[in-house]
Amino acid sequence: MKRREFLTAASVAGGGVAAAAPAAAQETATPTPTQTGGGDSGGGGGGFTWTVDMTDENVFIPEDLQVRPGDTVVWENVGSVGHTVTAYEDDIPEEAEFFASGGFDSEEAARNGYPDSGVIEGGESYEHTFSVEGTHEYFCIPHESIGMVGTIEVTPDAPTPTPEPAAGGAEVDDNPEHWGVPFQAHFVGLATALGVVASLVFTFYALKYGESPNTTGGND
């Protein structure tokens, strides 16, 4: 059993009730990538950028992420509690570059450097580009014992993502059904407005001209 599996099982056994809601969120969370290069995720320069949130519930969301070689993962601290991103040195591919917030070159150095260095405070982020295929396991030093661990699986067989448009390049959506109100509601509103205008015009002419000029009065 790998360290990640052991720590996860231990955290569930010791206090899994508190972590049940965050765990459910991890299972359903689907990160949305942004395109940082030409979309060539084969390690030839340019890939996709994926975001992993670090929360005050002491979890990575998503906990498990599958990317392609050449993709970048950005860990963002969306809470106020400080975290680290530290690779398990023995649980990443042998040819892979060690990664850790703080720029450490080994797991031991990262552990020894905490808490003076490597902490990602609220609102801050850390990123790493993965080029070597395989499983990359990592953890948060201060919250490792309660199961704050994650996995990045790098494989060319990862699903091809649909990136968000780059800033400034978004197309204007002219479909009324995407404006937050169904098209039928827009149609009814327009018809109602036209009806009100027609009623006002009719009333104006009726009051101004009164009876038709062809109408004669008196009893002849």
N, CA, C and O of each residue as an XYZ file, in Angstrom:
880
protein
N       0.850     -1.196      0.000
C       0.000      0.000      0.000
C       0.882      1.240      0.000
O       1.792      1.355      0.820
N       0.615      2.170     -0.919
C       1.386      3.391     -0.991
C       1.008      4.319      0.157
O      -0.034      4.168      0.794
N       1.909      5.301      0.401
C       1.681      6.200      1.518
C       0.363      6.944      1.380
O      -0.347      7.159      2.363
N       0.042      7.336      0.149
C      -1.208      8.071     -0.053
C      -2.402      7.231      0.346
O      -3.313      7.723      1.012
N      -2.411      5.937     -0.061
C      -3.521      5.060      0.274
C      -3.622      4.852      1.774
O      -4.717      4.826      2.335
N      -2.467      4.703      2.423
C      -2.461      4.498      3.863
C      -2.985      5.725      4.589
O      -3.804      5.605      5.500
N      -2.514      6.920      4.190
C      -2.935      8.139      4.858
C      -4.411      8.397      4.646
O      -5.102      8.832      5.568
N      -4.908      8.133      3.441
C      -6.325      8.330      3.165
C      -7.174      7.404      4.015
O      -8.185      7.826      4.578
N      -6.765      6.130      4.113
C      -7.514      5.173      4.921
C      -7.474      5.558      6.386
O      -8.474      5.430      7.092
N      -6.323      6.032      6.850
C      -6.192      6.418      8.250
C      -7.060      7.617      8.578
O      -7.683      7.672      9.638
N      -7.101      8.581      7.661
C      -7.904      9.774      7.917
C      -9.386      9.434      7.952
O     -10.136     10.019      8.734
N      -9.818      8.495      7.113
C     -11.222      8.086      7.105
C     -11.558      7.358      8.387
O     -12.621      7.581      8.965
N     -10.668      6.490      8.842
C     -10.919      5.719     10.052
C     -10.918      6.603     11.286
O     -11.698      6.381     12.212
N     -10.028      7.626     11.304
C      -9.892      8.460     12.492
C     -10.915      9.574     12.566
O     -11.256     10.012     13.665
N     -11.415     10.048     11.439
C     -12.373     11.156     11.482
C     -12.979     11.408     10.137
O     -13.072     12.555      9.701
N     -13.389     10.368      9.474
C     -13.890     10.494      8.106
C     -15.197     11.222      7.993
O     -15.526     11.695      6.906
N     -15.966     11.340      9.057
C     -17.266     11.989      8.976
C     -17.099     13.440      8.565
O     -17.876     13.949      7.756
N     -16.085     14.119      9.117
C     -15.880     15.533      8.819
C     -15.468     15.737      7.389
O     -15.699     16.802      6.817
N     -14.858     14.726      6.802
C     -14.343     14.870      5.443
C     -15.309     14.348      4.389
O     -14.989     14.375      3.201
N     -16.478     13.875      4.794
C     -17.384     13.241      3.843
C     -17.862     14.209      2.774
O     -17.874     13.866      1.592
N     -18.256     15.417      3.173
C     -18.757     16.379      2.190
C     -17.679     16.806      1.214
O     -17.938     16.803      0.010
N     -16.446     17.186      1.674
C     -15.405     17.536      0.720
C     -15.070     16.395     -0.213
O     -14.790     16.616     -1.392
N     -15.095     15.167      0.303
C     -14.758     14.024     -0.543
C     -15.756     13.878     -1.669
O     -15.384     13.564     -2.800
N     -17.035     14.105     -1.363
C     -18.047     14.012     -2.404
C     -17.832     15.074     -3.462
O     -18.049     14.833     -4.649
N     -17.403     16.256     -3.026
C     -17.151     17.325     -3.989
C     -15.998     16.974     -4.899
O     -16.022     17.301     -6.086
N     -14.968     16.301     -4.350
C     -13.816     15.926     -5.148
C     -14.213     14.970     -6.257
O     -13.710     15.065     -7.376
N     -15.112     14.050     -5.947
C     -15.489     13.034     -6.920
C     -16.227     13.629     -8.105
O     -16.154     13.105     -9.216
N     -16.948     14.737     -7.866
C     -17.770     15.297     -8.924
C     -17.135     16.512     -9.585
O     -17.602     16.959    -10.632
N     -16.070     17.055     -8.986
C     -15.476     18.267     -9.534
C     -14.807     17.976    -10.866
O     -14.076     16.995    -11.006
N     -15.062     18.835    -11.839
C     -14.439     18.713    -13.148
C     -13.753     20.023    -13.480
O     -14.433     21.009    -13.764
N     -12.425     20.069    -13.453
C     -11.730     21.322    -13.725
C     -11.886     21.709    -15.189
O     -11.992     20.849    -16.063
N     -11.898     23.002    -15.443
C     -11.982     23.504    -16.810
C     -10.629     24.055    -17.211
O     -10.120     24.970    -16.563
N     -10.035     23.515    -18.270
C      -8.700     23.966    -18.654
C      -8.736     25.221    -19.501
O      -9.751     25.536    -20.124
N      -7.629     25.931    -19.521
C      -7.450     27.019    -20.458
C      -6.267     26.666    -21.339
O      -5.319     26.027    -20.883
N      -6.314     27.073    -22.579
C      -5.259     26.721    -23.513
C      -4.110     27.702    -23.388
O      -4.312     28.911    -23.503
N      -2.905     27.196    -23.154
C      -1.753     28.055    -22.955
C      -0.825     28.053    -24.148
O       0.078     28.886    -24.227
N      -1.024     27.147    -25.068
C      -0.165     27.100    -26.238
C      -0.995     26.739    -27.442
O      -2.146     27.158    -27.568
N      -0.413     25.965    -28.320
C      -1.126     25.583    -29.522
C      -2.038     24.404    -29.346
O      -2.605     23.902    -30.316
N      -2.191     23.951    -28.109
C      -3.052     22.804    -27.864
C      -2.345     21.495    -28.117
O      -2.971     20.437    -28.064
N      -1.037     21.540    -28.395
C      -0.263     20.324    -28.629
C       0.210     19.798    -27.295
O       1.196     20.288    -26.744
N      -0.487     18.797    -26.768
C      -0.148     18.252    -25.459
C       0.777     17.056    -25.577
O       0.859     16.250    -24.651
N       1.459     16.927    -26.668
C       2.359     15.802    -26.829
C       3.766     16.089    -26.368
O       4.698     15.354    -26.694
N       3.923     17.171    -25.602
C       5.234     17.515    -25.080
C       6.019     18.372    -26.042
O       7.198     18.634    -25.804
N       5.403     18.819    -27.125
C       6.117     19.596    -28.112
C       5.944     21.082    -27.941
O       6.053     21.819    -28.921
N       5.675     21.563    -26.728
C       5.553     22.980    -26.479
C       4.117     23.443    -26.570
O       3.499     23.396    -27.633
N       3.599     23.885    -25.453
C       2.209     24.340    -25.437
C       1.285     23.204    -25.074
O       1.365     22.116    -25.644
N       0.408     23.460    -24.121
C      -0.542     22.443    -23.718
C      -1.729     23.118    -23.095
O      -2.130     24.204    -23.513
N      -2.290     22.484    -22.101
C      -3.423     23.053    -21.402
C      -3.046     23.295    -19.953
O      -2.204     22.594    -19.392
N      -3.675     24.290    -19.357
C      -3.465     24.594    -17.947
C      -4.697     24.171    -17.161
O      -5.816     24.588    -17.458
N      -4.473     23.340    -16.158
C      -5.558     22.839    -15.313
C      -5.433     23.447    -13.921
O      -4.324     23.696    -13.447
N      -6.551     23.683    -13.275
C      -6.549     24.280    -11.936
C      -7.018     23.283    -10.894
O      -8.038     22.615    -11.064
N      -6.253     23.192     -9.804
C      -6.636     22.387     -8.645
C      -6.798     23.350     -7.471
O      -5.873     24.093     -7.145
N      -7.963     23.340     -6.840
C      -8.217     24.213     -5.698
C      -7.728     23.570     -4.411
O      -7.846     22.360     -4.221
N      -7.177     24.395     -3.531
C      -6.828     23.975     -2.174
C      -7.740     24.750     -1.236
O      -7.761     25.980     -1.268
N      -8.488     24.048     -0.406
C      -9.548     24.675      0.376
C      -9.269     24.650      1.875
O      -8.334     24.001      2.344
N     -10.107     25.376      2.608
C     -10.008     25.380      4.069
C     -10.519     24.085      4.676
O     -10.382     23.868      5.880
N     -11.117     23.209      3.841
C     -11.503     21.874      4.319
C     -10.327     20.915      4.219
O     -10.462     19.720      4.480
N      -9.167     21.455      3.837
C      -7.927     20.670      3.744
C      -8.047     19.526      2.732
O      -7.776     18.366      3.043
N      -8.456     19.883      1.526
C      -8.547     18.927      0.430
C      -8.061     19.589     -0.859
O      -8.098     20.811     -1.002
N      -7.609     18.761     -1.784
C      -7.334     19.189     -3.142
C      -8.565     18.865     -3.978
O      -9.076     17.747     -3.912
N      -9.046     19.818     -4.758
C     -10.218     19.590     -5.604
C      -9.872     19.963     -7.038
O      -9.643     21.136     -7.335
N      -9.830     18.964     -7.943
C     -10.067     17.531     -7.704
C      -8.840     16.866     -7.082
O      -7.711     17.327     -7.250
N      -9.086     15.792     -6.373
C      -7.999     15.055     -5.738
C      -7.183     14.287     -6.767
O      -5.962     14.181     -6.647
N      -7.855     13.757     -7.770
C      -7.201     13.002     -8.838
C      -7.463     13.706    -10.164
O      -8.604     14.025    -10.498
N      -6.397     13.941    -10.909
C      -6.513     14.672    -12.171
C      -5.701     13.965    -13.245
O      -4.565     13.555    -13.006
N      -6.279     13.825    -14.411
C      -5.602     13.190    -15.533
C      -5.294     14.249    -16.590
O      -6.192     14.954    -17.051
N      -4.016     14.359    -16.973
C      -3.587     15.348    -17.955
C      -2.689     14.679    -18.985
O      -2.323     13.512    -18.846
N      -2.340     15.439    -20.023
C      -1.450     14.938    -21.054
C      -0.047     15.502    -20.862
O       0.116     16.544    -20.226
N       0.969     14.829    -21.403
C       2.327     15.376    -21.314
C       2.378     16.778    -21.909
O       1.845     17.023    -22.991
N       3.015     17.683    -21.204
C       3.095     19.061    -21.658
C       2.064     19.968    -21.026
O       2.129     21.187    -21.188
N       1.105     19.392    -20.301
C       0.097     20.202    -19.632
C       0.644     20.766    -18.321
O       1.559     20.205    -17.718
N       0.066     21.879    -17.901
C       0.469     22.540    -16.656
C      -0.667     22.469    -15.653
O      -1.832     22.646    -16.008
N      -0.327     22.211    -14.405
C      -1.306     22.210    -13.321
C      -1.007     23.393    -12.402
O       0.129     23.586    -11.968
N      -2.040     24.178    -12.113
C      -1.917     25.306    -11.197
C      -2.722     24.998     -9.946
O      -3.927     24.760    -10.019
N      -2.059     25.002     -8.804
C      -2.741     24.811     -7.527
C      -3.042     26.181     -6.949
O      -2.126     26.966     -6.704
N      -4.311     26.476     -6.730
C      -4.726     27.768     -6.202
C      -5.317     27.597     -4.800
O      -6.188     26.756     -4.574
N      -4.829     28.403     -3.880
C      -5.386     28.383     -2.529
C      -6.598     29.303     -2.506
O      -6.466     30.527     -2.509
N      -7.790     28.693     -2.482
C      -9.028     29.466     -2.535
C      -9.574     29.765     -1.137
O     -10.664     30.319     -0.997
N      -8.816     29.397     -0.112
C      -9.237     29.657      1.255
C      -8.261     30.578      1.966
O      -7.581     31.384      1.331
N      -8.194     30.458      3.272
C      -7.305     31.301      4.076
C      -6.239     30.489      4.806
O      -5.283     31.053      5.339
N      -6.400     29.168      4.833
C      -5.435     28.293      5.508
C      -4.278     28.002      4.562
O      -4.493     27.693      3.390
N      -3.050     28.100      5.069
C      -1.879     27.847      4.246
C      -1.690     26.367      3.938
O      -1.941     25.518      4.793
N      -1.247     26.052      2.716
C      -0.998     24.681      2.287
C       0.326     24.601      1.537
O       0.924     25.621      1.193
N       0.774     23.369      1.288
C       1.915     23.165      0.409
C       1.534     22.146     -0.665
O       0.585     21.378     -0.508
N       2.289     22.159     -1.747
C       2.209     21.120     -2.764
C       3.577     20.470     -2.784
O       4.557     21.091     -3.196
N       3.649     19.226     -2.343
C       4.928     18.543     -2.195
C       4.829     17.135     -2.762
O       3.995     16.342     -2.324
N       5.670     16.826     -3.727
C       5.634     15.502     -4.342
C       6.198     14.444     -3.401
O       7.131     14.701     -2.640
N       5.617     13.256     -3.467
C       6.220     12.101     -2.797
C       7.360     11.633     -3.710
O       7.125     11.154     -4.819
N       8.562     11.775     -3.238
C       9.728     11.511     -4.081
C       9.762     10.089     -4.608
O      10.231      9.844     -5.720
N       9.267      9.156     -3.815
C       9.279      7.748     -4.229
C       8.045      7.366     -5.033
O       7.945      6.241     -5.522
N       7.105      8.297     -5.173
C       5.849      7.983     -5.854
C       5.620      8.868     -7.075
O       4.486      9.218     -7.401
N       6.707      9.220     -7.739
C       6.630      9.875     -9.032
C       7.551      9.095     -9.970
O       8.450      8.402     -9.494
N       7.356      9.184    -11.284
C       8.219      8.434    -12.204
C       9.701      8.769    -11.989
O      10.053      9.898    -11.643
N      10.539      7.789    -12.195
C      11.968      7.955    -11.920
C      12.577      9.089    -12.742
O      13.471      9.789    -12.265
N      12.099      9.274    -13.976
C      12.674     10.299    -14.840
C      12.050     11.672    -14.605
O      12.521     12.667    -15.156
N      11.001     11.733    -13.796
C      10.275     12.988    -13.616
C      11.023     13.955    -12.706
O      11.751     13.549    -11.800
N      10.826     15.226    -12.966
C      11.393     16.277    -12.122
C      10.602     16.362    -10.824
O       9.372     16.359    -10.835
N      11.318     16.437     -9.705
C      10.647     16.595     -8.421
C       9.982     17.969     -8.393
O      10.543     18.947     -8.887
N       8.786     18.036     -7.815
C       8.094     19.325     -7.735
C       7.602     19.579     -6.322
O       7.142     18.670     -5.632
N       7.708     20.821     -5.910
C       7.259     21.221     -4.579
C       7.177     22.739     -4.522
O       8.049     23.436     -5.041
N       6.129     23.245     -3.891
C       6.047     24.685     -3.684
C       7.235     25.101     -2.804
O       7.579     24.421     -1.838
N       7.833     26.201     -3.152
C       9.048     26.622     -2.459
C      10.295     26.318     -3.260
O      11.387     26.773     -2.917
N      10.135     25.533     -4.351
C      11.260     25.252     -5.232
C      12.249     24.240     -4.706
O      13.393     24.215     -5.160
N      11.853     23.410     -3.768
C      12.759     22.407     -3.212
C      13.049     21.317     -4.239
O      12.238     21.042     -5.124
N      14.231     20.700     -4.099
C      14.606     19.656     -5.061
C      14.495     18.259     -4.481
O      14.922     17.293     -5.115
N      13.927     18.131     -3.280
C      13.729     16.811     -2.689
C      12.632     16.897     -1.636
O      12.335     17.970     -1.109
N      12.038     15.744     -1.342
C      10.986     15.692     -0.327
C      11.541     16.045      1.047
O      10.897     16.748      1.825
N      12.729     15.556      1.336
C      13.343     15.838      2.637
C      13.577     17.328      2.815
O      13.301     17.884      3.878
N      14.090     17.977      1.764
C      14.342     19.414      1.855
C      13.043     20.188      2.057
O      13.007     21.171      2.797
N      11.986     19.741      1.400
C      10.699     20.415      1.534
C      10.155     20.272      2.950
O       9.648     21.231      3.532
N      10.264     19.065      3.496
C       9.783     18.843      4.870
C      10.600     19.660      5.861
O      10.048     20.254      6.787
N      11.909     19.690      5.666
C      12.771     20.432      6.587
C      12.582     21.939      6.442
O      12.790     22.688      7.396
N      12.189     22.380      5.249
C      12.022     23.807      5.017
C      10.712     24.374      5.526
O      10.572     25.587      5.683
N       9.742     23.491      5.787
C       8.453     23.939      6.302
C       8.570     24.271      7.785
O       9.246     23.527      8.496
N       7.961     25.334      8.298
C       7.029     26.252      7.638
C       7.674     27.553      7.147
O       6.977     28.490      6.754
N       9.001     27.600      7.173
C       9.663     28.848      6.777
C       9.548     29.106      5.278
O       9.628     30.252      4.835
N       9.361     28.048      4.500
C       9.302     28.209      3.058
C       8.373     27.148      2.464
O       8.186     26.070      3.028
N       7.801     27.488      1.314
C       6.959     26.529      0.607
C       5.483     26.634      0.892
O       4.695     25.920      0.273
N       5.071     27.503      1.813
C       3.653     27.627      2.151
C       2.947     28.500      1.113
O       3.414     29.589      0.782
N       1.827     28.012      0.611
C       0.993     28.762     -0.330
C      -0.155     29.362      0.474
O      -1.074     28.655      0.885
N      -0.092     30.649      0.690
C      -1.108     31.315      1.498
C      -2.377     31.537      0.683
O      -2.387     31.349     -0.534
N      -3.453     31.942      1.369
C      -4.711     32.200      0.693
C      -4.554     33.212     -0.431
O      -3.945     34.266     -0.245
N      -5.097     32.894     -1.583
C      -5.000     33.774     -2.738
C      -3.758     33.568     -3.576
O      -3.643     34.150     -4.655
N      -2.815     32.748     -3.103
C      -1.597     32.498     -3.853
C      -1.713     31.178     -4.617
O      -2.667     30.423     -4.429
N      -0.728     30.908     -5.483
C      -0.789     29.696     -6.291
C       0.611     29.172     -6.581
O       1.612     29.858     -6.372
N       0.650     27.952     -7.063
C       1.898     27.298     -7.466
C       1.586     26.470     -8.699
O       0.507     25.886     -8.795
N       2.522     26.412     -9.650
C       2.261     25.638    -10.853
C       3.461     24.782    -11.242
O       4.608     25.070    -10.900
N       3.142     23.716    -11.974
C       4.184     22.803    -12.449
C       3.724     22.191    -13.760
O       2.560     21.816    -13.905
N       4.639     22.091    -14.713
C       4.348     21.475    -16.004
C       4.852     20.042    -16.002
O       6.002     19.779    -15.650
N       3.985     19.120    -16.395
C       4.310     17.697    -16.372
C       4.666     17.225    -17.782
O       3.895     17.401    -18.726
N       5.833     16.630    -17.902
C       6.281     16.150    -19.210
C       6.506     14.643    -19.249
O       6.545     14.049    -20.326
N       6.652     14.027    -18.089
C       6.939     12.595    -18.017
C       5.657     11.837    -17.697
O       4.957     12.153    -16.734
N       5.363     10.845    -18.509
C       4.167     10.042    -18.298
C       4.274      9.224    -17.011
O       5.362      8.835    -16.585
N       3.119      8.979    -16.412
C       3.080      8.164    -15.200
C       2.280      8.838    -14.105
O       1.668      9.886    -14.313
N       2.296      8.213    -12.921
C       1.546      8.701    -11.770
C       2.444      9.561    -10.888
O       3.540      9.151    -10.507
N       1.960     10.759    -10.570
C       2.695     11.691     -9.717
C       1.840     11.952     -8.475
O       0.811     12.623     -8.555
N       2.265     11.427     -7.342
C       1.519     11.611     -6.106
C       2.153     12.735     -5.292
O       3.372     12.904     -5.285
N       1.310     13.495     -4.612
C       1.795     14.640     -3.841
C       0.920     14.841     -2.609
O      -0.097     14.166     -2.446
N       1.319     15.768     -1.744
C       0.596     15.973     -0.487
C       0.826     17.386      0.017
O       1.653     18.128     -0.514
N       0.081     17.741      1.050
C       0.260     19.003      1.765
C       0.932     18.679      3.087
O       0.407     17.899      3.881
N       2.093     19.277      3.325
C       2.874     18.915      4.514
C       2.086     19.072      5.817
O       2.034     18.115      6.590
N       1.467     20.228      6.106
C       0.789     20.353      7.399
C      -0.481     19.530      7.531
O      -0.949     19.292      8.644
N      -1.048     19.092      6.410
C      -2.317     18.362      6.475
C      -2.212     16.956      5.888
O      -3.222     16.335      5.557
N      -1.000     16.471      5.766
C      -0.791     15.118      5.242
C      -1.450     14.074      6.131
O      -2.041     13.113      5.639
N      -1.347     14.264      7.434
C      -1.839     13.246      8.362
C      -3.354     13.107      8.342
O      -3.881     12.089      8.791
N      -4.070     14.113      7.829
C      -5.533     14.014      7.765
C      -6.000     13.759      6.331
O      -7.179     13.917      6.012
N      -5.056     13.362      5.473
C      -5.438     12.882      4.153
C      -5.455     13.899      3.039
O      -6.102     13.669      2.017
N      -4.758     15.038      3.197
C      -4.713     16.007      2.104
C      -3.624     15.578      1.126
O      -2.480     16.027      1.203
N      -4.006     14.707      0.217
C      -3.090     14.140     -0.777
C      -3.776     14.175     -2.137
O      -4.998     14.296     -2.222
N      -2.982     14.070     -3.195
C      -3.555     14.101     -4.533
C      -2.702     13.351     -5.532
O      -1.578     12.947     -5.233
N      -3.247     13.169     -6.723
C      -2.549     12.434     -7.781
C      -2.735     13.130     -9.114
O      -3.841     13.540     -9.468
N      -1.645     13.260     -9.847
C      -1.692     13.728    -11.227
C      -1.270     12.561    -12.105
O      -0.142     12.078    -12.007
N      -2.168     12.115    -12.955
C      -1.872     11.012    -13.874
C      -1.572     11.622    -15.242
O      -2.437     12.243    -15.860
N      -0.332     11.437    -15.707
C       0.085     11.993    -16.990
C       0.074     10.888    -18.033
O       0.834      9.924    -17.940
N      -0.790     11.035    -19.024
C      -0.932     10.005    -20.049
C      -1.413     10.627    -21.356
O      -2.266     11.514    -21.336
N      -0.881     10.178    -22.486
C      -1.371     10.694    -23.769
C      -2.792     10.250    -24.063
O      -3.423     10.770    -24.983
N      -3.303      9.300    -23.301
C      -4.663      8.806    -23.487
C      -5.686      9.605    -22.688
O      -6.870      9.269    -22.682
N      -5.231     10.668    -22.010
C      -6.171     11.493    -21.250
C      -7.202     12.100    -22.190
O      -6.879     12.407    -23.338
N      -8.432     12.278    -21.730
C      -9.467     12.865    -22.594
C      -9.045     14.229    -23.108
O      -8.445     15.019    -22.379
N      -9.357     14.501    -24.355
C      -9.043     15.800    -24.928
C      -9.988     16.836    -24.339
O     -11.204     16.712    -24.491
N      -9.461     17.852    -23.671
C     -10.335     18.848    -23.034
C     -10.824     19.871    -24.031
O     -10.265     20.018    -25.118
N     -11.876     20.579    -23.652
C     -12.377     21.704    -24.422
C     -12.005     22.965    -23.667
O     -12.606     23.261    -22.635
N     -11.027     23.715    -24.157
C     -10.547     24.878    -23.400
C     -11.506     26.043    -23.435
O     -12.303     26.186    -24.362
N     -11.418     26.891    -22.395
C     -12.169     28.129    -22.398
C     -11.514     29.091    -23.380
O     -10.304     29.011    -23.591
N     -12.281     30.003    -23.988
C     -11.672     30.974    -24.894
C     -10.679     31.849    -24.155
O     -10.883     32.168    -22.983
N      -9.610     32.240    -24.824
C      -8.621     33.125    -24.219
C      -9.248     34.482    -23.967
O     -10.205     34.870    -24.639
N      -8.703     35.207    -22.991
C      -9.232     36.519    -22.641
C      -9.197     37.429    -23.857
O      -8.193     37.507    -24.565
N     -10.303     38.113    -24.086
C     -10.374     39.033    -25.211
C     -10.788     38.368    -26.505
O     -11.057     39.045    -27.497
N     -10.841     37.048    -26.503
C     -11.183     36.355    -27.734
C     -12.532     35.689    -27.678
O     -12.885     34.919    -28.572
N     -13.300     35.976    -26.628
C     -14.601     35.338    -26.477
C     -15.576     35.893    -27.504
O     -15.590     37.091    -27.785
N     -16.383     35.011    -28.055
C     -17.383     35.428    -29.023
C     -18.648     35.872    -28.301
O     -18.982     35.366    -27.230
N     -19.335     36.816    -28.903
C     -20.581     37.293    -28.324
C     -21.683     36.284    -28.624
O     -21.891     35.888    -29.771
N     -22.374     35.883    -27.581
C     -23.456     34.915    -27.727
C     -24.733     35.671    -28.059
O     -25.264     36.402    -27.223
N     -25.234     35.489    -29.303
C     -26.438     36.191    -29.705
C     -27.669     35.303    -29.668
O     -28.696     35.630    -30.263
N     -27.570     34.187    -28.975
C     -28.721     33.299    -28.833
C     -29.520     33.715    -27.605
O     -29.008     33.609    -26.491
N     -30.765     34.188    -27.766
C     -31.542     34.657    -26.611
C     -31.706     33.607    -25.538
O     -31.836     33.942    -24.361
N     -31.701     32.324    -25.925
C     -31.909     31.274    -24.929
C     -30.728     31.163    -23.987
O     -30.834     30.522    -22.942
N     -29.584     31.785    -24.338
C     -28.414     31.751    -23.475
C     -28.284     33.014    -22.640
O     -27.291     33.190    -21.934
N     -29.275     33.897    -22.713
C     -29.220     35.143    -21.962
C     -29.820     35.019    -20.575
O     -29.900     36.002    -19.837
N     -30.238     33.828    -20.222
C     -30.827     33.625    -18.904
C     -32.342     33.562    -18.916
O     -32.952     33.211    -17.906
N     -32.972     33.900    -20.060
C     -34.423     33.832    -20.185
C     -34.750     33.069    -21.456
O     -34.175     33.363    -22.504
N     -35.654     32.100    -21.402
C     -36.002     31.337    -22.605
C     -36.479     32.243    -23.730
O     -37.004     33.330    -23.485
N     -36.293     31.789    -24.963
C     -36.676     32.581    -26.121
C     -38.162     32.908    -26.097
O     -38.562     34.005    -26.487
N     -38.993     31.951    -25.637
C     -40.426     32.191    -25.609
C     -40.765     33.404    -24.747
O     -41.667     34.172    -25.081
N     -40.051     33.576    -23.649
C     -40.322     34.704    -22.766
C     -39.987     36.022    -23.452
O     -40.708     37.008    -23.298
N     -38.890     36.040    -24.211
C     -38.546     37.238    -24.966
C     -39.632     37.564    -25.986
O     -40.003     38.725    -26.155
N     -40.144     36.532    -26.667
C     -41.179     36.740    -27.671
C     -42.448     37.300    -27.044
O     -43.047     38.234    -27.577
N     -42.857     36.734    -25.913
C     -44.060     37.210    -25.231
C     -43.872     38.643    -24.778
O     -44.792     39.451    -24.901
N     -42.705     38.978    -24.259
C     -42.447     40.334    -23.799
C     -42.520     41.327    -24.945
O     -43.087     42.409    -24.793
N     -41.947     40.966    -26.101
C     -41.983     41.843    -27.265
C     -43.404     42.053    -27.758
O     -43.797     43.177    -28.071
N     -44.189     40.959    -27.828
C     -45.578     41.064    -28.273
C     -46.391     41.934    -27.327
O     -47.237     42.709    -27.773
N     -46.144     41.816    -26.032
C     -46.864     42.626    -25.043
C     -46.545     44.104    -25.219
O     -47.433     44.955    -25.156
N     -45.256     44.403    -25.442
C     -44.852     45.792    -25.622
C     -45.502     46.397    -26.864
O     -45.961     47.539    -26.836
N     -45.541     45.630    -27.954
C     -46.166     46.121    -29.178
C     -47.664     46.354    -28.970
O     -48.229     47.322    -29.479
N     -48.293     45.458    -28.220
C     -49.714     45.612    -27.933
C     -49.997     46.878    -27.147
O     -50.975     47.571    -27.425
N     -49.159     47.191    -26.172
C     -49.338     48.407    -25.366
C     -49.191     49.641    -26.234
O     -49.982     50.578    -26.134
N     -48.151     49.638    -27.107
C     -47.943     50.780    -28.000
C     -49.138     50.976    -28.924
O     -49.598     52.103    -29.108
N     -49.646     49.890    -29.507
C     -50.800     49.982    -30.394
C     -52.012     50.544    -29.665
O     -52.754     51.351    -30.226
N     -52.221     50.124    -28.414
C     -53.360     50.612    -27.629
C     -53.241     52.099    -27.360
O     -54.239     52.817    -27.427
N     -52.050     52.575    -27.057
C     -51.836     53.990    -26.791
C     -52.097     54.829    -28.034
O     -52.711     55.893    -27.954
N     -51.623     54.344    -29.196
C     -51.836     55.072    -30.444
C     -53.335     55.169    -30.756
O     -53.829     56.236    -31.120
N     -54.041     54.063    -30.614
C     -55.488     54.055    -30.874
C     -56.218     55.014    -29.943
O     -57.094     55.762    -30.379
N     -55.861     54.993    -28.666
C     -56.525     55.864    -27.685
C     -56.251     57.319    -28.009
O     -57.147     58.154    -27.889
N     -55.024     57.642    -28.420
C     -54.657     59.011    -28.760
C     -55.535     59.546    -29.891
O     -56.083     60.644    -29.793
N     -55.666     58.762    -30.967
C     -56.456     59.207    -32.108
C     -57.937     59.281    -31.764
O     -58.645     60.162    -32.252
N     -58.402     58.375    -30.939
C     -59.813     58.382    -30.560
C     -60.159     59.627    -29.763
O     -61.208     60.232    -29.982
N     -59.280     60.021    -28.832
C     -59.530     61.190    -28.019
C     -59.356     62.487    -28.800
O     -60.062     63.461    -28.538
N     -58.423     62.515    -29.759
C     -58.138     63.743    -30.496
C     -59.192     64.056    -31.538
O     -59.582     65.213    -31.688
N     -59.666     63.042    -32.267
C     -60.567     63.290    -33.379
C     -62.034     62.958    -33.066
O     -62.942     63.324    -33.813
N     -62.232     62.281    -31.987
C     -63.604     62.002    -31.577
C     -64.329     61.153    -32.599
O     -63.781     60.168    -33.093
N     -65.601     61.539    -32.930
C     -66.412     60.761    -33.840
C     -65.885     60.889    -35.253
O     -65.154     61.827    -35.570
N     -66.245     59.976    -36.075
C     -65.842     59.987    -37.476
C     -66.474     61.180    -38.177
O     -67.624     61.504    -37.881
N     -65.773     61.853    -39.100
C     -66.346     63.006    -39.818
C     -67.543     62.629    -40.677
O     -68.257     63.528    -41.123
N     -67.795     61.397    -40.925
C     -68.938     60.943    -41.737
C     -70.208     60.809    -40.907
O     -71.299     60.583    -41.430
N     -70.030     60.957    -39.588
C     -71.182     60.796    -38.705
C     -71.900     62.143    -38.561
O     -71.241     63.150    -38.302
N     -73.195     62.193    -38.717
C     -73.967     63.435    -38.587
C     -74.851     63.360    -37.366
O     -75.333     62.291    -36.992
N     -75.057     64.503    -36.751
C     -75.889     64.514    -35.556
C     -77.289     65.024    -35.842
O     -77.593     65.374    -36.982
N     -78.140     65.074    -34.840
C     -79.506     65.608    -34.990
C     -80.496     64.555    -35.386
O     -80.112     63.440    -35.739
N     -81.808     64.896    -35.332
C     -82.876     63.979    -35.695
C     -83.652     64.568    -36.884
O     -84.681     65.206    -36.660
N     -83.221     64.390    -38.098
C     -83.869     64.910    -39.285
C     -85.044     64.030    -39.683
O     -85.720     64.313    -40.672
